[in-house]
Amino acid sequence: MDDTVRQHKYVLSEDQMPTVWYNIMADLPTPPPPPLHPGRLDPVGPDDLAPLFPMELIMQEVSTERYIDIPGGVLDVYRQWRPSPLFRAHRLEQALGTPARIYYKYEGVSPAGSHKPNTSVPQAYYNKRKAPRG
């Protein structure tokens, strides 16, 4: 181990936080097979998912757009703990002998102490918007 001082932690400001989700479907060479209905064993369609999920979530699930806008209400909640700190894995890079830079995100800064709010917050947001007002 050498005595070189290197930057390990990277923290973005709130105004540098992404405002879109990246959708890997846009970059896959072929789409994965669709999920199958457990009773019929044929591909599940939006009508099968409608009793379970708001249409906005279903449309995201089947989208092939590369980027999907993150709603302002979700961004506002995310700002309570995001952007999450990134750490550079210098020792792992060295052990692998790779010229690639490897980073990992620390998700313990969220209120739940894990990555779970990353998806549960948008799910709650879209479900609340779908819910009848009364």
PAGUDO-302907 format. One record per residue (C-alpha): residue in three letters; x, y, z. Coordinates in steps of 0.5 Angstrom, whole numbers, plus 500, padded with zeros to 3 digits. Each point is the difference from the previous one (the first is absolute). Example, Ala and Ser with C-alpha at 12.3 -4.5 7.8 and 13.67 -1.06 7.14 Angstrom:
! PAGUDO-302907
Ala525491516Ser502507498
END
This chain:
! PAGUDO-302907
Met500500500Asp503507498Asp499506504Thr497504494Val494504503Arg494499495Gln493503500His495494502Lys493504502Tyr496504495Val494504502Leu496503495Ser496507502Glu492499499Asp500504494Gln505495496Met495494502Pro497497494Thr493501498Val499494496Trp500493501Tyr504496495Asn496494496Ile505494498Met495498496Ala502505494Asp507497500Leu499493500Pro501496494Thr494496500Pro494501505Pro499495506Pro494495499Pro494503503Pro498498507Leu494494500His493500503Pro501495505Gly493497499Arg500501492Leu507499499Asp500505494Pro503507500Val498505505Gly497506497Pro498507503Asp493498502Asp502494504Leu505505504Ala494506501Pro497497506Leu507500503Phe504506498Pro498507498Met501501492Glu506505501Leu504494503Ile497495495Met502505494Gln507500503Glu501493501Val498499492Ser504506498Thr506500495Glu502507501Arg507501503Tyr498505505Ile494501504Asp499507504Ile499499507Pro494504503Gly502506504Gly496497506Val505494500Leu506505499Asp498504506Val499494504Tyr507497497Arg503506502Gln500498508Trp506496499Arg502500493Pro505501496Ser503494503Pro507500501Leu504496495Phe507497502Arg505498496Ala503493501His507501499Arg502493503Leu495496496Glu503503494Gln507499502Ala498493502Leu497498493Gly505504496Thr495504496Pro501506497Ala492501501Arg498505506Ile495496505Tyr496504504Tyr494498505Lys495504503Tyr498500508Glu493500501Gly500500507Val499507500Ser492499499Pro495500505Ala499493500Gly508499500Ser499496493His499500493Lys493499501Pro497507499Asn503501493Thr494496498Ser495500505Val499508500Pro498500493Gln495494501Ala497504505Tyr500506496Tyr497497494Asn495496504Lys498506504Arg498504494Lys496494497Ala496500507Pro493503500Arg500506503Gly495501506
END
